[in-house]
Amino acid sequence: MCDIGISNGTTRRGFLRGAAALAVAHAAMGPARAGALQARSGLLRAYVGTYTGSGSNGEGIYLVEIDRDRGEVRRQRLVAKAANPSWLVAHPSGRFLYAVNEVSDYHGNSGSVSSYSMDESGDLRAINTVSSEGSGPAYLSIDATGRFAFVANYGGGSVAVLPIAADGSLGAAVDVHRDSGAAGAERATNAPAGSFAISGHDAPHAHMVLADPANRFVLATDLGQDRIYVYRSDAATGKLTALAEQPFVTLPSGDGPRHVAFHPNGRWLFSIQEESSTIARFDYEAATGRLTARQSISALPEGFAGTSFASEILVAPNGRYLYAGNRLHDSIAIFAIGGDGTLTRVGECATLGDYPGQFRIEPNGHFLYACNKRSDCITTFRIHTESGMLTPTGQYTGVGSPGCITFVG
């Protein structure tokens, strides 16, 4: 199995500038044909978003094809040049791909979101680009109906709802919420001893936004305010309404909620805090959107001292294990999920790369792929479904400054 790995480094948050590609094209093949082609070839298709521009080594969006049984990346190629497409999400239909452009100079002082159609070879054709309604968009998700995209703007401290047309194109935002109120403490309440993970608490910084499993409510994290907002979602218009009784829950000051993950049962929510490297567990009431805090546990090994920035959090498809990413410590922590949702640490695995910002589990739940931004590679791990532990497969896929990987089909 895996043991821990620690690497040294420093970090700085900022926004890389650049221009996003813009073109017009036709919608691509339907999902049934794409699925059939991939099934015959035995290959799983995935797209990798990268950081581009000064100080980064990516060029845009890459296509990788993965052997479903072995988890091996067989082929990869650049399929779209774009400015900082650091976060990608596929449409539920399997026909379209969407990318944030993590910039701050689109039509003045905003970031943007681009839409693409996918053809049967995996090539991308740009459809259109619209404003994200805030600088430095960091996260993008799509509701269960495929009609609305939600974008979180880190620099702008806002979340926006973008309508999706039948041809895959994006419309101008139908709703924008700008976080207001004081930011939290510079230093995290629950930071490890000697930590200098102090970025992000100068102003509101929306970091993630997604619909709940029932598609009734939308949750958004604000790292700078140490809050998780909850909105009621209008399925017809896409508009978001803050809950009157509990518009948000507050995490300890300075801890910095970054990403959240729902358990498959829809009753538990887990939040990872970037500055404190902690995981918070909440009970979630699907009927009301209400969150109740139940547990907090460190994503770092017992006794760890120094600086590390937590990154990603995922629940295994079988609902038995949770995975949490640590940058600078460069590891993925593994937790068992008890019958009442309680987390128990079972181990960790070094990512074998530098600064893992995002990782994903492929649809069958057998392999995990970690994007190591600073070492320009994606590392592959086999998941032992009974124990939850990870074993490196020994494969490194070279991609310049990878930000995220998303699977299609």
C-alpha positions in Angstrom: 0.0 0.0 0.0 1.0 3.6 0.3 2.9 5.7 2.8 3.2 9.4 3.3 5.3 11.7 1.2 6.3 15.3 2.0 7.8 17.9 -0.3 8.8 21.5 0.4 7.7 24.6 -1.5 6.0 27.9 -1.2 2.6 29.1 -2.7 1.1 32.3 -3.9 -2.5 32.8 -5.1 -2.9 35.0 -8.2 -4.6 35.2 -11.5 -2.9 34.6 -14.8 -3.9 36.8 -17.6 -4.6 35.8 -21.1 -7.2 35.8 -23.9 -9.7 33.1 -24.4 -10.3 31.5 -27.8 -13.7 32.2 -29.4 -15.3 30.6 -32.4 -18.7 29.2 -33.6 -19.4 25.6 -34.5 -22.1 22.9 -34.7 -23.1 20.5 -31.8 -21.2 17.2 -31.8 -22.4 13.6 -31.8 -24.9 12.2 -29.4 -23.9 10.4 -26.2 -25.1 7.0 -27.4 -22.7 7.0 -30.3 -19.8 8.3 -28.3 -20.5 5.6 -25.6 -20.6 2.9 -28.2 -17.3 3.9 -29.7 -15.6 4.0 -26.4 -17.0 0.7 -25.3 -15.7 -1.0 -28.5 -12.3 0.5 -28.1 -12.1 -0.3 -24.4 -11.0 3.3 -23.8 -12.3 5.8 -21.4 -12.1 9.4 -22.5 -11.0 12.3 -20.2 -10.1 15.9 -20.6 -7.4 17.8 -18.7 -7.6 21.5 -18.0 -4.3 23.4 -17.5 -2.8 26.6 -16.3 -1.3 28.6 -19.2 0.7 31.8 -19.6 3.7 33.2 -17.7 4.9 30.8 -15.0 2.8 27.9 -16.2 3.4 25.2 -18.8 0.0 24.2 -20.1 -1.4 25.2 -23.5 -5.1 24.6 -23.0 -7.3 21.5 -22.9 -5.9 18.0 -23.5 -7.6 14.8 -24.4 -6.4 11.6 -22.7 -7.7 8.1 -23.5 -7.5 5.5 -20.7 -7.6 1.7 -20.8 -10.7 0.9 -18.7 -9.3 -2.3 -17.2 -5.7 -1.3 -16.5 -6.2 2.4 -15.8 -3.3 3.2 -18.2 -3.3 6.4 -20.2 -2.8 5.2 -23.8 -3.0 8.5 -25.8 -3.0 12.2 -25.1 -3.1 15.3 -27.3 -3.9 19.0 -27.1 -7.4 19.5 -28.5 -8.1 23.2 -27.7 -5.8 26.1 -27.0 -7.3 28.4 -24.3 -6.4 30.8 -21.6 -6.2 29.1 -18.1 -8.9 26.5 -18.6 -8.2 25.4 -15.1 -11.6 23.7 -14.4 -13.6 21.6 -16.7 -17.0 19.9 -16.5 -18.8 17.7 -19.0 -22.5 18.1 -19.9 -24.8 15.3 -18.7 -25.6 14.5 -22.3 -21.9 13.7 -23.0 -22.0 16.1 -26.0 -20.5 19.2 -24.6 -17.6 20.4 -22.5 -17.4 23.6 -20.5 -14.2 25.3 -19.2 -13.6 28.3 -16.9 -11.0 30.7 -18.2 -9.3 31.7 -14.9 -8.4 35.3 -16.0 -9.4 38.7 -14.9 -9.4 40.7 -18.1 -12.4 39.5 -20.1 -14.4 42.5 -21.2 -12.7 44.6 -18.5 -12.3 42.9 -15.1 -14.0 39.6 -15.4 -13.2 36.0 -16.1 -15.1 33.9 -18.6 -16.6 30.4 -19.3 -16.3 28.7 -22.7 -18.4 25.9 -24.3 -17.2 23.3 -26.7 -18.8 20.5 -28.6 -17.1 17.1 -28.7 -16.9 15.0 -31.9 -16.4 11.2 -32.1 -12.7 11.5 -32.1 -12.7 13.6 -29.0 -11.7 16.8 -30.8 -13.3 20.0 -29.4 -15.0 22.7 -31.4 -15.5 26.1 -29.6 -19.1 27.2 -29.5 -19.0 30.4 -27.5 -17.6 32.3 -24.5 -19.4 34.4 -21.9 -18.5 36.4 -18.9 -18.3 34.6 -15.6 -19.5 37.8 -13.8 -16.4 38.0 -11.6 -12.6 37.7 -11.9 -10.6 34.5 -11.6 -13.3 31.8 -11.9 -12.2 28.8 -10.0 -15.0 26.2 -10.3 -17.8 25.2 -12.6 -20.6 22.7 -12.2 -23.8 21.8 -14.1 -27.2 21.0 -12.6 -28.8 17.6 -13.1 -31.1 18.8 -15.9 -28.2 20.1 -17.9 -29.9 23.5 -18.3 -27.8 25.6 -16.0 -24.1 26.0 -15.2 -22.9 27.4 -11.9 -19.6 29.3 -11.7 -17.6 30.4 -8.6 -15.4 33.5 -9.1 -12.6 33.5 -6.6 -11.3 37.0 -7.4 -14.7 38.5 -7.7 -16.2 36.8 -4.6 -19.3 35.9 -6.6 -21.3 33.0 -8.0 -23.3 33.2 -11.2 -25.8 31.0 -13.0 -25.4 30.6 -16.8 -28.2 29.1 -18.9 -27.3 26.3 -21.4 -29.1 26.2 -24.7 -30.0 23.0 -26.6 -27.0 23.5 -28.9 -24.6 23.6 -25.9 -24.0 27.4 -26.1 -24.0 29.5 -22.9 -26.1 32.5 -22.3 -25.5 35.6 -20.3 -25.9 35.1 -16.5 -29.5 34.9 -15.3 -28.4 35.4 -11.7 -25.4 36.7 -9.8 -24.7 36.7 -6.1 -21.8 38.7 -4.7 -20.7 37.7 -1.3 -20.7 40.5 1.2 -19.5 40.9 4.8 -16.2 40.7 6.6 -13.4 38.2 5.8 -12.1 35.8 8.4 -8.8 35.9 10.3 -5.5 35.9 8.5 -4.3 32.8 10.3 -6.5 29.7 10.6 -8.0 28.8 13.9 -7.1 25.2 13.5 -3.8 25.6 11.6 -1.0 23.1 12.3 1.9 24.4 14.4 4.2 26.6 12.4 1.8 27.0 9.5 2.1 30.0 7.2 -1.0 29.1 5.1 -2.4 32.6 5.4 -3.6 33.5 1.9 -7.2 34.2 1.0 -8.6 36.2 3.9 -8.3 39.7 2.5 -11.8 39.7 1.0 -14.7 37.3 0.0 -13.5 34.5 -2.3 -16.1 32.2 -3.7 -14.3 28.9 -4.4 -16.9 26.2 -5.3 -20.6 26.0 -6.2 -22.7 23.0 -7.0 -26.3 21.6 -6.8 -27.2 19.1 -4.1 -28.0 15.5 -5.2 -31.8 16.3 -5.3 -31.1 19.4 -7.5 -33.3 21.5 -5.2 -30.6 23.6 -3.5 -27.2 25.0 -4.5 -24.3 25.2 -2.1 -21.3 27.6 -2.5 -18.2 27.9 -0.4 -16.5 31.3 0.4 -12.9 30.7 1.5 -12.3 34.3 2.5 -15.5 34.5 4.7 -15.2 31.0 6.1 -18.8 30.3 5.0 -20.8 27.8 3.1 -23.9 29.4 1.5 -27.1 27.6 0.7 -29.5 28.7 -1.9 -32.9 27.4 -3.1 -32.7 26.8 -6.8 -35.6 27.6 -9.2 -35.6 24.8 -11.7 -37.4 26.9 -14.3 -35.4 30.1 -14.2 -32.1 29.1 -12.6 -32.4 31.9 -10.0 -31.0 31.3 -6.6 -32.7 32.5 -3.3 -30.8 32.5 0.0 -32.4 30.5 2.7 -34.2 32.8 5.2 -33.6 30.6 8.3 -30.0 29.6 7.5 -28.4 31.5 4.5 -25.0 30.1 5.4 -23.0 28.1 8.0 -19.8 29.5 9.4 -16.5 27.5 9.7 -13.8 28.5 12.3 -12.3 31.9 11.4 -9.4 31.7 9.0 -9.8 28.0 8.2 -11.0 28.7 4.6 -13.6 26.2 3.2 -12.5 25.3 -0.3 -14.5 22.3 -1.7 -17.4 20.2 -0.5 -18.5 16.7 -1.3 -21.8 14.9 -0.8 -22.1 11.3 0.4 -24.1 9.1 -2.1 -26.9 8.9 0.5 -27.5 12.7 0.2 -27.6 13.0 4.0 -24.0 13.9 4.7 -21.8 16.8 3.5 -18.0 17.0 3.9 -16.1 20.3 3.6 -12.3 20.6 3.3 -10.7 23.8 4.7 -7.7 25.0 2.7 -5.8 27.0 5.3 -6.4 24.7 8.3 -6.2 21.4 6.4 -9.3 20.2 8.2 -12.4 18.3 7.1 -15.8 19.2 8.5 -18.7 16.8 8.5 -22.3 18.0 8.4 -25.7 16.4 8.5 -27.7 17.7 5.5 -31.5 18.0 5.4 -32.4 17.4 1.8 -35.9 18.8 2.3 -34.8 22.2 3.8 -31.1 22.6 2.8 -30.2 22.9 6.4 -26.6 22.0 7.5 -25.7 20.8 11.1 -22.0 20.5 12.0 -21.0 17.1 13.5 -17.3 16.5 13.3 -13.9 18.1 12.4 -10.8 16.1 11.7 -7.3 17.0 10.3 -6.4 15.9 6.8 -2.8 15.9 7.8 -1.0 13.2 9.8 -1.0 13.4 13.6 1.8 15.7 14.8 2.4 17.4 11.4 3.9 20.9 11.7 4.5 23.5 9.1 2.6 24.8 6.0 0.3 22.8 3.8 -2.7 23.8 1.7 -5.7 21.4 1.5 -7.1 21.0 -2.0 -9.6 18.4 -3.1 -12.2 16.2 -1.3 -14.0 13.2 -2.8 -16.2 10.4 -1.6 -15.7 7.0 -3.2 -18.6 5.8 -5.4 -19.3 3.0 -2.9 -19.7 5.6 -0.1 -17.3 3.8 2.2 -14.2 6.0 1.9 -13.3 9.7 1.6 -10.2 11.1 0.0 -8.6 14.5 0.9 -5.7 16.2 -0.9 -2.8 18.0 0.7 -0.6 20.4 -1.2 3.0 20.9 0.0 2.6 17.7 2.1 1.7 16.3 -1.4 -0.5 13.5 -0.2 -4.0 12.1 -0.3 -5.4 11.3 3.1 -7.8 8.3 3.3 -10.8 8.1 5.7 -13.3 5.4 6.4 -16.9 6.6 6.6 -18.9 5.1 9.5 -22.5 4.1 9.5 -23.4 7.5 11.0 -21.0 9.4 8.7 -18.2 9.7 11.2 -14.7 9.8 9.6 -11.8 7.6 10.8 -8.4 8.1 9.3 -7.0 4.9 7.8 -3.9 6.1 6.0 -2.5 8.3 3.3 -0.6 8.0 0.0 2.0 10.3 -1.5 0.9 11.7 -4.8 4.4 11.2 -6.3 4.2 14.7 -7.7 4.3 18.4 -6.6 1.2 20.3 -5.5 -1.8 18.1 -6.2 -4.7 20.5 -6.7 -7.4 18.2 -8.0 -7.9 14.5 -8.4 -10.7 12.4 -9.7 -11.9 8.8 -9.5 -12.9 7.2 -12.9 -16.5 6.1 -13.2 -16.0 2.4 -12.3 -14.3 3.4 -9.1 -11.1 1.4 -9.6 -8.5 4.1 -10.3 -7.7 7.6 -9.1 -5.9 10.3 -11.1 -4.1 13.1 -9.3 -3.2 16.4 -11.1 0.2 17.6 -9.8 0.4 21.2 -10.9 4.0 22.0 -10.2 5.6 18.8 -11.4 3.6 18.8 -14.7 2.2 15.3 -14.4 -0.9 13.2 -13.6 -0.2 10.2 -11.4 -2.4 7.1 -11.4 -3.4 5.0 -8.4 -5.3 1.7 -8.1 -8.1 1.9 -5.5 -8.5 -1.1 -3.2 -12.3 -1.0 -2.8 -12.4 -3.1 0.3 -9.8 -1.2 2.3 -10.0 2.2 0.5 -6.2 2.3 0.2 -4.3 3.5 -2.9 -1.4 1.8 -4.7 0.6 3.7 -7.3 0.5 2.0 -10.7 3.8 3.5 -11.7 2.4 5.6 -14.5 3.1 9.3 -14.8 1.3 11.2 -17.6 3.2 14.4 -18.5 0.9 17.4 -18.9 2.0 21.0 -18.3 0.5 22.5 -15.2 -2.6 20.3 -14.9 -5.5 21.9 -13.0 -8.1 19.2 -13.3 -9.2 16.1 -15.1 -12.8 15.2 -16.0 -14.2 11.9 -17.5 -16.7 11.6 -20.3 -18.6 8.3 -20.8 
